[in-house]
């Protein structure tokens, strides 16, 4: 079986795939069960119209994209799909995010007579599916998709409410098992501040309205001012990284905060492995990959009730707090400081392996692919 994973966001062609993009992780896992290639139609770095090659060990296709050249973008997509059909012969297109690449996946699927399924990764607050024109885009995609999956129970419920005519199912984002990236035991601690409690925040800092650091940093200030011996480790890059670094300086908490910038996945896992717990202050999330990664490494979480995280954080895995609230984050972190040692590392790891380990997710997708293809025979 040949599966084309068509994605709405992906790293530019480079030596490293920073952040270990979850589409790449899923494609790498799927290649254990079928032949999987990735097609990214929004590459603004390409000089040629279409690219075909092996990126990070995965067969990858890209097409040129520029916001101001809509017609040329569509032409490049058709060119790319012609090449993909010639070289890869996809049996199914697996589109990701209805209102972005999903609508083009449906159109290309119809043009080239290939069935399409959709995985919805975008929170309704981000996708805008309650309003025109994105409601129209999503309605078109969900209508013609052979199967609609969502990355959390909360997102599944929301889309069932907004689009009652269509069926939605939960298939979580796949998270690699800890032993894939974690350093071998005995390597020593590289990131932990000894003598301190250590907490990690892993995110991309590209939008002030999503990750909630404007609430988290003042909460940290309150905790630090009380004399708690705790260090906060911020992992990830983005256009607002310097903004948050400066905010930490202005609040006088820079000595309690470490900003690593962009890290590859192996380093991310090693940092998390040395932490006592994780924090997510997000205003909205469709799933919450970093918190799931922390669970895979046996780390509990303080997380906001922002949508997807409510599907995976419970009394056995962490503490849920209200969104957009300095006081709620302060309360949750203080409670975790007192109780993080009470959480069972084994229970957290077992929970994560059962719920969203990437190979288990691939097996779920394989069942969907086979069901879709059986209808076409």
N, C-alpha and C positions, 0 to 999 in steps of 0.2 A: 504494500500500500504506500502511495506517495502523498504526503500531506504538505500543503503549502500554508505556512503560518504567515498571514498578512497582518502587519503590525502598524499601530498608529504612532508609536515613538520607539526610537532605537538609537544607539550610539553611532556617531560618524565613523567611517573606516579609519582605524587607528591601531596602534600596537596593543593597547589595552582597552577592554570594555569596562570602563569605570562603573562601579555600583553593581556589577553583575546582573545586568538587565534581566528581569524575570522572564521575558520572552526567550532570551537566549538559554536560560536555565531550562525552560520547558522544552525547547527544541532539542537541546542536548539530551534530555531524558527521553523524549519521544523517539529519538534515533535508536534507542535500544529495542523498540517495538515495531518501528516502521521506518520509512525514509522520510525525513522532515527537512524542509528548506524554509528559509525566512525571506519574505519580500517586504521591503521598506520603501514605500513610494514617495516619501517626503524628505529625501536627502538634499539639503540645501548646499552641501559641500561638493557635489559631483560636478565635474566639468563636462563629461559625456552625458548623453541622454539616458543610457541604460548601463548598469554594471552587473556583471556576473562573476562570482569568484567564491573562494573559501575564506570566510572571516572567522577567526577563533575556532576553526575546526568545523564550522557549519556552512553548508551550501547556502549562499546569500545572494539575493538579487536586490538592486536598488534602482530607483529612477529619479531623475532630476526634478527639483521642485522649487518654485519661486512664487510667493504670494501674489505678485502682480501679473502673473502669466498663467491664468487659469486654463486657457485652451491648450497651451503647450504642455502643461502638467498632465492633462487628460491624454494627450497624444503620447506622451512618454509612458504613461501607465499601460496603454494598449500595446505599445512597442515592447515593453517589459514582459507583459503577459504572453505575447507571441513567442518571445524567446524562452520564457519559462515552460510553456507548453511544448516547445520543440526540444528543449534540453531535459526537463525534469518530468514531464507528463503527469501533472498532479491529478489525483483521483478526487481530492476534496480540497476546498479552500477553507481555512480556519481563520476567520476575520476577528479582529480584536478592537472593540469599541464601536458601537453602531453609528454614532453621529460623526465619527471621523473616518477611519479607513473602512468601516463596515459598509457604508453605502456604496463605496467603489468596489468592494469585494462582491457585493450582490450584482452590480452591473457587469463586472468582468466575468462573474460566474455565468450569467445569462448569455453573454456574448460568446463564451468559449464552452458552454454546455458542461459546466462543472458545478456540482452541488456545494453549497456554502453553509457553514455553521458560524455562530457568533458567540464570542465570550465577551461579556460586558465587564469592563474594569473601571469605568468612570462613574463616580458618585453622581447622583442626580443634580446635586448643587453645582457640579463642574460641567456636566454635559448639557444642562439647560433643557432637558427633555419635557419639562412642563410647559414650555412656551414655544411659540413660532420663531424661527423655522425648524429648530432642532426637534421639536415634537414630530413634525412632518417627516424629517429625515429618519428618525428612529422608528416611526410607524412603518415606513417603507421597508426598512431593514428587517424588523422583527416579523413582518408579514411574509417575506419571501425567504427568510432563513429557515433551514431545515431543523435547526435546534438552537435555542437561546439559553446560554448558561450565564450565571452571575457569580462573582467572587465572594459573596457573603450572603447569609440569610436575610440580612436587613435590606440589601440591594434587591434581592429576589422579591421580597415583599413589596417594596416600593414600586418596582416595575410592573408587578401584577396589578397593583392598584391603578397605576397610570395607564396601562395598556391591557385592560381586562380581556381583550379578544385573543391574546396570545399566551403561550405557555412559557414559563421561565423555571429554570432549575439551578440549584446551587452546586457549583464545582469550584472549590477554593483555588487561589493561586498556589502553584507548586513551590515548595521551599526545599532546597537541597538539605540532605542530612548533614549534621555537624561534621562528620568525619571526612567529608569531601574537601572542605576548605580549612578546617582548624589545624593549627600546627601540631606536630607530634608532641605527645606528653614529654615533659622533661626539658623543654626548650627554655623554661624560665619565663618570668613575667616581664613584658616589655612596656605595657601601657598602664597597668594598675598603679595608682598612687598609694604606696604602702602606708599603713597606719591610718588610712582613711576609708570611709565607705565610698564606693565608686558606682556611679550611675551613668548610663549612656543614652544619648539621643541620636538616632540615625535617621537622616532625612536629606532631601534635596531642598536647598533654600532658594527657590526660584519665584516664590510668590508670598507676599506678606499675609495674605488672607487664608492660607491653608494650614501651615504647620504650627501656628499658635505660639511662636517664640516670644511675641510681644506680651504674652501672659505668663509664660514660663520663666523668663529671666527675672521679672520682678518677684515672682514666687521664690526663686533661688536666693534673691537678695534677702528676703525675710528669713529664710532658713540659715543662711550664712551669718546674718547679723545676730542670730541666737546662739552662735558658737558651735553649730554642728560641724563635726569633722567629716566633710563630704566633698568629693570632687566630681564635677559633671563633665562628661566627655562627649563633645559634639562631633559627629562623623558625617561628612558629606560636604559637597560644594554647592555652588549656585551664585546667581547674581546678587543675592542679599547676604552672602556670607560675611563680607566686610561690614555691612550694616549692623549685623548682630554682634560681631566682634566689638565694634565701637560702642554698641549699646551696653555690652558687659563692662566695658571700661567706664562709661558714664555712670553706671550703677555701682561701681566700685567692687565688682565681683570677679574681675579678670583672673585673679590668683586662684579662684575656685573653679575655673572653666578652662578646658583644653579644647581648642578647635583644630581638627586634623585636616580639614579640607577633603577633597576627593580621594577616595581610597579604593583599591581593587577589592574584590569580594573576599579574597583570602585574608587580607588585613582587617576587613570589617569583622569577619568571624573571629579572628584572634582578639581584637579589641573587646567584642561582646563577651567572649569566653572569660575574660578577666574582670568583668563587671559583677556587681552584686544584684543589680536590677536594671530594668529598662524604663524609659519614659517616652510617652507620646502625648504631645499637647495639641494635636491636630484639631482644627475646627470641623473638618469633614474628611473622611477616608472611605473608599469603597471596600478596602480590606485591611491593610496595615502590615506590609511585608516585614518591616524591621522588628515589630513586636513578635511576629511569628518566627522570625529567625532567632530572636532571643529565647523563645520557648524551646526551639529545637536544641538550644544550648543549655536548657535548664534554668533560664532566668525569668523570674516573675516581672510583672509590668505595672506601672502606674499609667493609666490610659484614659483619655477623655471619651465621653459618650458621643462619638462623632460619626456613628453609622456602622461601618464594617467592623470596628474593634469590639463593638458590643456582641458580635457573633462569636468571638474567640476568647475574650477575657471574661473570666468568671471567678468565683471565690477561691477556686483551686489554682488559678493562674495569675491572679493579680488584683488590682484595685481600680475600679471605675470611678471617675469624677466628672463633674459638669464641664461643659465647654466654655471657652471665652471667659474664664474666671481665674484670676490670680489666687483668690482665697481657696478655691476648690483644688487647684494644683498644689498649693502649699499644704493643704490638709492631707491630700493623698500621699505626697512625698514624705511628710512627717510620719504618717501611719506606716508607710513602707519601711522607713528607717528603723522603726520599732519591730517590724514583723517579717522582714525579708528572709530571715533565717528559718522561719516557720514553714516556708514553702518547700515542698519536696522536689528536688531536682529530677529525680527519676520519674515522678508523676508528670512533671512538665514535659520532659522529653518524650515519654510514652504518648501523652496527649497530642503533641505536635506531630510525631511520626504517624499516628493513626489518622489525624485530621487533615494534614496538608503536606506530607512528605511528597516530593516531586514525582517519584516513580509511581506512587499510589495514584496521584492525580493523572499521570499519563495513562495508567490502566483504565481510569474512568473515561478519559477521552477516547481511548481505543474502542471501548464499548459503544460510545456514541457514533464514532466514525463508521464502525461496522454496521450499526443499525441504519444509518443514513444510506450507506452504499447498498445494503440489502434491499432497500425500497426501490433503488434505481435499476436493479438487475431485471 
